[in-house]
Amino acid sequence: MRCTQVYSLCSITNYRYNIDEVSANVDWMESTPPSPTSFRQSYVDRDRVENDRFEDDRQRRIGMAIALVPFGIAMAFIVQYINIVVAIDDADWQYVLHRPNFSHILKLSPAPFIGGGLAMLFAGLIATSVAGREGRFLPYFMTAIFYAIFMPLLVSLLLPANLFVLEILGLTFSERTAGEAFSSWIWSTPFFVLTYTMTGMKQAFWAGIGSMLMAIGVFRFMGPNSPQFSLSRMTLATTAIGAAVVVVVMFGPLGIFEVLFNSFRITKTG
């Protein structure tokens, strides 16, 4: 009986203690209501975190597009290199395959350098804006598609201007006057752009696919999704690889050059 009374007394004491503690907490909350400033600050902090996250994603997407530019330039050089030989072969049915004059390639290099670089930059920016940068295949495939559209269009716009500048500087075999060269540039450009774009999309598509395959290999180790993202290091890697591919195609084994030539030549022989 005495134990039961002691237990009841302890229960009553604990109950009163809990009531007093709850009452004290309620009184404290009523005496110190939440400050509107604290709520506002929490929203500001949240917005700052979100803005930082979006800004970081934007910088990484732009960095990815910039790092792809050397691949776009390299592929545009290779496509033009092959197209020169293909054009000669189409004009001369007795043509025997050999490498074109390297000085002529250098004279025509501004067009693929500028056109290929801008085409890949635009393609990368659009593709990453639509598909993001973290997809395994979609952003790369979209970049290749856009590059196949932009590269022949931009290069075909720049090539007539490139030829016009060469004629003005006297670096071609043409003996036309400046007025004749200017007139030819203006009137021949629309038809040239249409023809070059329509016939060059196949080469540009495979050039874009090749660029994306190399990009996947590079970005796997130091890509825009890496925690240790470095635009300079990534661009340096793509530049070195792109330059190496150009050197191999232009000066490497003739078999590689022959395979590309046979793939893109206009007149097929059995």
Secondary structure per residue as TSV (DSSP state, phi and psi in degrees):
chain	resnum	aa	ss	phi	psi
A	1	M	-	360.0	-43.6
A	2	R	H	-64.9	-38.6
A	3	C	H	-63.0	-39.3
A	4	T	H	-64.0	-40.7
A	5	Q	H	-65.0	-39.5
A	6	V	H	-64.9	-42.1
A	7	Y	H	-63.0	-42.0
A	8	S	H	-64.5	-39.7
A	9	L	H	-64.6	-40.4
A	10	C	H	-65.6	-40.1
A	11	S	H	-63.4	-42.6
A	12	I	H	-65.0	-39.5
A	13	T	H	-64.8	-43.4
A	14	N	H	-64.8	-38.4
A	15	Y	H	-63.3	-44.8
A	16	R	H	-65.2	-34.8
A	17	Y	H	-66.9	-42.4
A	18	N	H	-64.3	-41.3
A	19	I	H	-61.9	-43.0
A	20	D	H	-64.1	-37.5
A	21	E	H	-68.4	-43.8
A	22	V	H	-62.1	-42.4
A	23	S	H	-63.3	-37.9
A	24	A	H	-66.6	-40.2
A	25	N	H	-64.9	-41.8
A	26	V	H	-63.3	-43.3
A	27	D	H	-62.3	-37.9
A	28	W	H	-68.1	-40.3
A	29	M	H	-66.9	-37.6
A	30	E	H	-70.8	-34.2
A	31	S	H	-76.5	-25.6
A	32	T	S	-126.0	78.5
A	33	P	-	-67.3	153.6
A	34	P	-	-61.1	138.6
A	35	S	-	-80.6	134.7
A	36	P	H	-58.9	-29.0
A	37	T	H	-64.0	-36.7
A	38	S	H	-66.5	-40.0
A	39	F	H	-63.9	-44.8
A	40	R	H	-62.0	-39.5
A	41	Q	H	-66.3	-37.0
A	42	S	H	-64.9	-39.6
A	43	Y	H	-66.6	-38.9
A	44	V	H	-62.8	-43.4
A	45	D	H	-63.2	-41.6
A	46	R	H	-64.5	-43.5
A	47	D	H	-63.4	-36.8
A	48	R	H	-66.3	-39.8
A	49	V	H	-64.2	-42.3
A	50	E	H	-65.4	-43.2
A	51	N	H	-63.4	-39.4
A	52	D	H	-64.1	-38.8
A	53	R	H	-67.0	-44.9
A	54	F	H	-66.4	-37.4
A	55	E	H	-66.3	-39.7
A	56	D	H	-64.6	-40.8
A	57	D	H	-65.1	-40.1
A	58	R	H	-63.9	-43.3
A	59	Q	H	-64.7	-38.3
A	60	R	H	-69.3	-36.9
A	61	R	H	-66.8	-43.6
A	62	I	H	-63.9	-40.7
A	63	G	H	-62.1	-38.0
A	64	M	H	-63.5	-43.9
A	65	A	H	-64.9	-40.3
A	66	I	H	-66.0	-41.1
A	67	A	H	-66.3	-23.4
A	68	L	H	-79.7	-16.2
A	69	V	H	-56.3	-45.5
A	70	P	H	-58.0	-35.5
A	71	F	H	-65.5	-39.8
A	72	G	H	-63.5	-40.6
A	73	I	H	-65.9	-45.3
A	74	A	H	-61.4	-44.2
A	75	M	H	-67.6	-35.9
A	76	A	H	-66.1	-38.6
A	77	F	H	-60.1	-46.3
A	78	I	H	-65.1	-43.1
A	79	V	H	-61.4	-44.4
A	80	Q	H	-66.8	-37.2
A	81	Y	H	-59.2	-44.9
A	82	I	H	-71.4	-38.6
A	83	N	H	-64.0	-33.9
A	84	I	H	-61.1	-45.8
A	85	V	H	-68.8	-37.9
A	86	V	H	-63.0	-40.8
A	87	A	H	-65.0	-40.4
A	88	I	H	-64.8	-42.6
A	89	D	H	-63.4	-38.3
A	90	D	H	-69.7	-29.6
A	91	A	H	-84.8	-22.6
A	92	D	-	-131.1	107.4
A	93	W	T	-71.9	-13.8
A	94	Q	T	-95.3	11.7
A	95	Y	-	-64.1	135.2
A	96	V	-	-107.7	127.3
A	97	L	-	-59.1	126.8
A	98	H	-	-154.7	163.2
A	99	R	-	-70.8	140.2
A	100	P	-	-70.5	162.7
A	101	N	-	-61.8	125.7
A	102	F	H	-68.0	-30.9
A	103	S	H	-65.2	-35.2
A	104	H	H	-67.1	-36.3
A	105	I	H	-62.9	-42.5
A	106	L	H	-65.1	-38.2
A	107	K	H	-63.5	-32.6
A	108	L	T	-96.0	7.4
A	109	S	T	-69.7	-28.9
A	110	P	H	-57.9	-36.8
A	111	A	H	-63.0	-53.2
A	112	P	H	-69.7	-28.9
A	113	F	H	-64.8	-50.3
A	114	I	H	-74.6	-47.7
A	115	G	H	-64.6	-43.4
A	116	G	H	-66.4	-39.8
A	117	G	H	-66.5	-46.3
A	118	L	H	-66.0	-38.9
A	119	A	H	-61.1	-45.0
A	120	M	H	-69.9	-36.3
A	121	L	H	-63.2	-48.4
A	122	F	H	-63.0	-42.9
A	123	A	H	-62.8	-43.6
A	124	G	H	-66.0	-41.8
A	125	L	H	-64.5	-43.9
A	126	I	H	-68.0	-45.1
A	127	A	H	-64.1	-43.7
A	128	T	H	-71.8	-27.7
A	129	S	H	-70.1	-35.4
A	130	V	H	-84.7	-48.5
A	131	A	H	-101.8	-4.1
A	132	G	-	79.8	-173.9
A	133	R	S	-116.2	-5.2
A	134	E	-	-99.7	-5.4
A	135	G	-	-68.0	149.9
A	136	R	S	-78.1	-34.4
A	137	F	S	-129.7	-38.5
A	138	L	H	-58.8	-50.1
A	139	P	H	-61.9	-34.3
A	140	Y	H	-71.2	-42.2
A	141	F	H	-66.3	-41.5
A	142	M	H	-64.7	-37.5
A	143	T	H	-62.3	-42.7
A	144	A	H	-62.7	-39.8
A	145	I	H	-65.2	-48.6
A	146	F	H	-65.3	-35.8
A	147	Y	H	-64.8	-39.7
A	148	A	H	-63.1	-25.7
A	149	I	H	-85.6	-46.4
A	150	F	H	-76.1	-38.7
A	151	M	H	-62.7	-53.4
A	152	P	H	-63.9	-31.6
A	153	L	H	-66.6	-48.3
A	154	L	H	-69.8	-41.7
A	155	V	H	-65.1	-39.9
A	156	S	H	-67.0	-28.5
A	157	L	H	-73.4	-33.2
A	158	L	H	-87.6	-27.8
A	159	L	H	-61.0	-46.8
A	160	P	H	-59.7	-39.0
A	161	A	H	-65.0	-38.1
A	162	N	H	-61.5	-45.2
A	163	L	H	-65.9	-37.3
A	164	F	H	-62.9	-44.1
A	165	V	H	-63.4	-39.9
A	166	L	H	-63.1	-39.2
A	167	E	H	-68.0	-39.4
A	168	I	H	-63.8	-37.5
A	169	L	H	-82.1	-5.3
A	170	G	T	73.8	30.5
A	171	L	-	-100.4	7.9
A	172	T	S	-116.6	173.5
A	173	F	S	-86.4	-1.5
A	174	S	-	-74.5	144.6
A	175	E	-	-110.6	22.6
A	176	R	-	-74.0	153.7
A	177	T	-	-76.0	171.0
A	178	A	H	-63.1	-38.1
A	179	G	H	-65.1	-42.1
A	180	E	H	-66.0	-40.5
A	181	A	H	-64.4	-41.0
A	182	F	H	-65.3	-43.5
A	183	S	H	-63.0	-41.5
A	184	S	H	-63.9	-39.9
A	185	W	H	-61.3	-47.1
A	186	I	H	-68.4	-46.4
A	187	W	H	-82.2	-26.2
A	188	S	H	-88.7	-17.2
A	189	T	H	-62.1	-48.2
A	190	P	H	-57.4	-47.3
A	191	F	H	-66.1	-39.1
A	192	F	H	-64.3	-42.2
A	193	V	H	-61.2	-46.2
A	194	L	H	-61.6	-47.4
A	195	T	H	-65.8	-46.8
A	196	Y	H	-65.0	-40.6
A	197	T	H	-66.1	-45.0
A	198	M	H	-67.5	-38.9
A	199	T	H	-86.2	-14.7
A	200	G	H	-100.2	-1.7
A	201	M	H	-70.0	-31.5
A	202	K	H	-63.7	-49.2
A	203	Q	H	-62.1	-41.2
A	204	A	H	-66.1	-35.2
A	205	F	H	-64.9	-47.7
A	206	W	H	-68.8	-30.4
A	207	A	H	-65.5	-39.7
A	208	G	H	-65.2	-40.6
A	209	I	H	-62.8	-44.0
A	210	G	H	-61.3	-40.5
A	211	S	H	-61.6	-42.9
A	212	M	H	-70.0	-33.4
A	213	L	H	-64.3	-42.2
A	214	M	H	-66.4	-38.4
A	215	A	H	-64.4	-39.9
A	216	I	H	-60.6	-41.3
A	217	G	H	-64.8	-40.9
A	218	V	H	-71.7	-45.9
A	219	F	H	-70.3	-16.0
A	220	R	H	-65.2	-29.1
A	221	F	H	-105.8	-31.6
A	222	M	H	-142.8	39.1
A	223	G	-	-81.3	-177.8
A	224	P	T	-68.2	-15.1
A	225	N	T	-90.2	-3.1
A	226	S	S	-74.8	141.1
A	227	P	T	-59.8	-34.3
A	228	Q	T	-95.0	59.2
A	229	F	-	-71.7	129.0
A	230	S	-	-138.6	112.2
A	231	L	H	-64.8	-43.2
A	232	S	H	-64.1	-43.5
A	233	R	H	-67.2	-39.8
A	234	M	H	-67.7	-43.4
A	235	T	H	-66.4	-37.0
A	236	L	H	-62.8	-39.7
A	237	A	H	-66.6	-44.9
A	238	T	H	-66.9	-34.5
A	239	T	H	-65.1	-44.1
A	240	A	H	-64.1	-43.2
A	241	I	H	-68.5	-42.8
A	242	G	H	-61.6	-42.7
A	243	A	H	-64.1	-39.4
A	244	A	H	-63.9	-39.9
A	245	V	H	-65.2	-41.7
A	246	V	H	-62.3	-43.1
A	247	V	H	-63.6	-41.3
A	248	V	H	-63.7	-44.1
A	249	V	H	-69.0	-41.7
A	250	M	H	-81.9	-30.6
A	251	F	H	-127.2	-1.6
A	252	G	S	-84.0	-155.9
A	253	P	-	-57.0	137.6
A	254	L	H	-65.1	-24.1
A	255	G	H	-61.4	-38.1
A	256	I	H	-64.4	-45.7
A	257	F	H	-61.6	-39.3
A	258	E	H	-67.6	-39.3
A	259	V	H	-62.7	-44.8
A	260	L	H	-64.2	-41.0
A	261	F	H	-61.9	-45.8
A	262	N	H	-67.6	-26.6
A	263	S	H	-74.7	-31.1
A	264	F	H	-113.9	0.2
A	265	R	-	-65.9	151.5
A	266	I	S	-82.1	-48.1
A	267	T	S	-94.6	112.5
A	268	K	-	-87.5	138.2
A	269	T	-	-115.4	141.5
A	270	G	-	-81.8	360.0
